[in-house]
Amino acid sequence: MPHIHPKTTPIYQTSVFAFEDLNELEQYFGQPGQSYMYTRYGNPNTDELAQEVNKLESGAGGVVTSSGMSAILAAVLALCKAGDHVLCAEEIYGGSSTLLTQELTRIGIEVTYVPNEALYTLGAHVQPNTRLLLAETMSNPLLQVLDVAKLAEETRQQGIKLVIDNTFATPVLTQPLALGADVVIHSVTKYLSGHSDVTAGVVICRTTEDVQRVQKVKMVYGLNLSPFEAWLAARGLKTLRLRMKQHSSNALAMAAYLQQHPKVEKVWYPGLEEHPQHELAKRQGRGLFGGMLSFRIRDDREVVNRFMKALPTIPFAPSLAGVNTSISYPLGTSHRALSPEQQQKLGITAGVIRFSVGIEEPEELLKELETALAAV
């Protein structure tokens, strides 16, 4: 049979790998990473994806998981045990909040939410058993931008790990590990794969020791990703830089249009000069501000419904980061598990709409907005 040199890694759609003999089996256990045995432990496709994201994030290594949620779970379980305490930024993805407060508390991990104004002075919240702070580079859905370097300095002084969800920013804008974070997580489902056809996650660590712990958790808990999903995600990753530039320029155009519209009460987008962290976002994001924006029209569900229905082609699809623009409603989807008091405190009201801006021609998107706002 001739030697085959594929330009693209083929799909290793197999659950198990064969050994020549007992010597090869011993080599597998004696020299980890040199061969494969079982896809839950490792697979060429998942390894390729982990390595490529790790390169982008400049880490010591990465571990691919079955979803963004399992990436958060793997990171927390790798660093914590029963009896430990976790700090979490108050403004965070609703799914992360649900995982921490409804599930991890059941297995003995204590959780405290830190208000935005106290994130850089954690002393009052840190306990002797505190292990980490979980936060997002850009918060979901109101796009608060965190100063990762400042946060890393504070967590270092407090003797705890900093875990950053970098899904909204991506390593094209921000590399949290380079700014001092200990662990970075992504929902690969979103920008990294980029085409709304993969569910996956990844954890990247600054130290080899943490990578090994995450790998162990992934393997033992069965949080692994399938080879085909990993192959698709690695394929999507190749265009990440190009996509992020177009997502960002389109989102800035939409934010500027919405900001001047009389029916729009508020716009949250770091690229607008009025955004409270605009200068930080500009510096930390290398002049790009990402493809996510939120805005508020009148706090009336019927008004929101009319707006959604009047969009000619943009779908109401409660996820984000696809090549096609989509709309989401945080109060009814990502943050519906929060109490009304929590929602109100964060500013997630009935009129808040989140846009995941795609890579279409900007003129098409502005025309859609004009049509929908005319119906409000």
PyMOL commands that set and color helices and strands:
alter all, ss='L'
color gray80, all
select helices_A, chain A and resi 22-30+44-57+68-79+94-107+116-118+148-158+170-173+176-179+208-221+227-237+240-259+278-284+301-310+340-346+362-374
alter helices_A, ss='H'
color red, helices_A
select strands_A, chain A and resi 61-65+85-89+110-114+130-136+161-165+183-187+201-205+266-268+292-296+326-328+352-356
alter strands_A, ss='S'
color yellow, strands_A
deselect
rebuild
show_as cartoon
